[in-house]
Amino acid sequence: MSASVPASASVPTPARPAGTPTSAELLDFVRRTAADTDLVASLPLDPEGRTWVRLEGPRGSEAWLIGWPPGTGTGWHDHAESVGAFITAAGTLKEHSLAARLPTDGWKTLELTEGVDRKRNLATGQGRAFGRNHVHEVLNESPTEHAVSVHAYYPPLPQIRRYSRTGAVLRLEHVERPEDWQ
């Protein structure tokens, strides 16, 4: 199935259950965690690949401290129904994202319309929160410096959908489950 997604596409957002953290609370958590210089410095860094340590997030959320060697990135992906936040604790990361809500099921390939691409450079101390089904890729484009970031998600990640992108075409490639990364 192929579909075109306009920049103004609207998909209903389910109500947030009482007692669960908001994306703003997750952003506050990642900011406070990134300010813990001892914790950030304790992350083992590997020149060949990303490293990570799972952290306890607020009110049942899942959190991660992630090390990014020079030239690494996530590829295009989403976090399914989880809301989240991340912040750069050291170095600089770049985020490419889409300013369009995509349908979550029933497609393999989408043609994106013009104007949906967003880019952000996130230096140390800069971050952002995001809603459900946020599609993005995060990169450390530095040729020489590691970057470190803190991420939090609620509910804990049920899956990550991985995409390839060629021009305006986004293609669902595979779905990862927690047992694939824990």
C-alpha positions in Angstrom: 0.0 0.0 0.0 1.3 3.4 -0.9 -0.1 6.7 0.5 0.7 10.3 0.4 0.8 12.1 3.8 0.1 15.9 3.8 1.9 18.2 6.3 -1.5 18.8 7.9 -2.4 15.1 8.4 -4.3 14.7 11.7 -4.5 11.4 13.6 -6.4 11.3 16.9 -4.3 11.1 20.0 -5.5 8.8 22.7 -6.1 10.3 26.2 -3.2 10.0 28.7 -4.1 7.8 31.7 -4.0 9.5 35.1 -0.8 9.1 37.0 1.4 8.7 34.0 4.3 11.1 33.2 3.8 13.8 30.6 6.3 14.5 27.9 7.2 17.7 29.9 7.9 15.7 33.0 10.1 13.3 30.9 12.0 16.3 29.5 12.5 17.6 33.1 13.9 14.2 34.1 16.3 14.0 31.2 17.5 17.6 31.9 18.2 16.7 35.6 19.9 13.5 34.6 22.1 15.1 32.0 23.2 17.6 34.6 24.6 14.7 36.7 28.2 15.0 35.4 29.4 11.9 37.4 26.7 9.7 35.9 27.4 11.0 32.3 31.2 10.5 32.9 30.5 6.9 34.1 29.2 5.7 30.7 31.7 3.5 28.9 32.4 4.9 25.5 33.3 2.6 22.5 34.8 4.0 19.3 33.1 1.3 17.2 29.5 1.6 18.3 26.9 3.1 20.5 26.8 2.2 24.2 23.9 2.5 26.6 22.9 2.0 30.2 19.2 1.6 31.2 18.1 4.0 34.0 15.0 4.2 36.1 12.7 7.0 34.8 9.9 8.7 36.6 6.7 6.9 37.4 7.4 3.7 35.6 9.0 5.3 32.5 12.0 3.8 30.8 15.2 5.9 30.5 18.6 5.4 28.8 22.0 7.0 28.9 23.5 6.6 25.4 27.0 7.2 24.1 27.4 8.1 20.4 30.8 7.6 18.7 31.7 10.0 16.0 29.7 9.4 12.8 27.0 7.2 14.3 23.2 7.5 14.1 20.0 5.7 14.7 18.5 5.6 11.2 14.9 6.6 10.8 12.6 5.1 13.5 9.7 5.8 15.8 8.8 4.7 19.4 5.3 3.4 18.7 2.8 4.6 21.3 5.4 6.0 23.7 5.8 9.7 24.4 9.4 10.7 25.1 12.1 13.2 25.6 15.8 13.4 25.0 18.7 15.8 25.7 22.3 16.0 24.7 24.5 15.6 27.8 27.8 16.0 26.0 28.7 17.0 22.5 26.2 17.8 19.7 23.5 15.7 18.1 21.4 16.4 15.1 17.8 15.3 14.8 16.0 14.9 11.5 12.2 14.6 12.1 8.9 14.7 10.3 6.3 17.4 11.1 3.5 15.1 10.1 1.7 12.4 12.1 1.9 9.2 10.2 -0.6 6.3 10.2 0.6 3.7 12.6 -0.6 0.5 10.8 -1.7 -0.7 7.4 1.2 0.6 5.2 4.7 -0.3 4.1 5.6 2.7 2.0 4.6 6.4 2.3 5.4 9.3 0.0 5.9 12.4 2.1 4.8 15.8 0.9 7.1 18.8 0.7 7.6 20.8 3.9 7.4 18.0 6.5 11.2 17.7 7.2 12.6 19.3 10.3 16.3 19.5 11.4 17.6 20.5 14.9 21.1 20.7 16.1 21.1 19.9 19.8 24.3 21.0 21.6 25.1 20.1 25.2 22.1 20.9 27.4 19.6 21.1 24.6 16.8 18.6 24.1 13.2 18.1 23.2 10.0 16.2 24.1 7.9 14.4 21.6 4.5 12.7 21.3 3.4 9.2 20.2 4.6 7.9 16.8 7.2 10.6 16.4 9.4 9.6 13.4 13.0 10.8 13.5 16.7 9.9 13.2 19.4 11.1 15.6 23.0 11.6 14.5 26.4 12.4 15.9 28.0 14.1 12.9 31.2 15.0 14.6 34.2 13.4 12.9 36.2 13.3 16.2 34.0 13.8 19.3 31.7 11.4 21.2 28.3 12.6 22.2 26.2 11.5 25.2 22.5 11.8 25.6 19.7 10.9 28.0 16.3 9.5 26.8 13.1 8.7 28.6 9.9 7.0 27.3 6.4 6.3 28.6 5.1 3.7 28.4 8.3 1.7 28.3 9.1 1.0 24.6 6.8 -1.7 23.3 8.5 -1.6 20.0 10.6 0.5 17.6 9.6 0.6 14.0 12.7 1.0 11.7 12.4 2.8 8.3 14.5 3.5 5.3 14.2 6.7 3.4 14.9 7.6 -0.2 14.0 11.2 -1.1 10.3 11.6 -0.1 9.7 7.9 0.2 9.6 6.4 3.7 9.5 2.6 3.9 8.8 0.4 7.0 11.7 -2.1 7.0 11.2 -4.0 10.3 9.9 -3.9 13.9 12.1 -4.4 16.9 10.8 -5.5 20.3 12.4 -5.0 23.7 14.2 -8.3 23.7 16.1 -7.1 20.6 17.9 -4.2 22.5 17.8 -5.2 26.3 
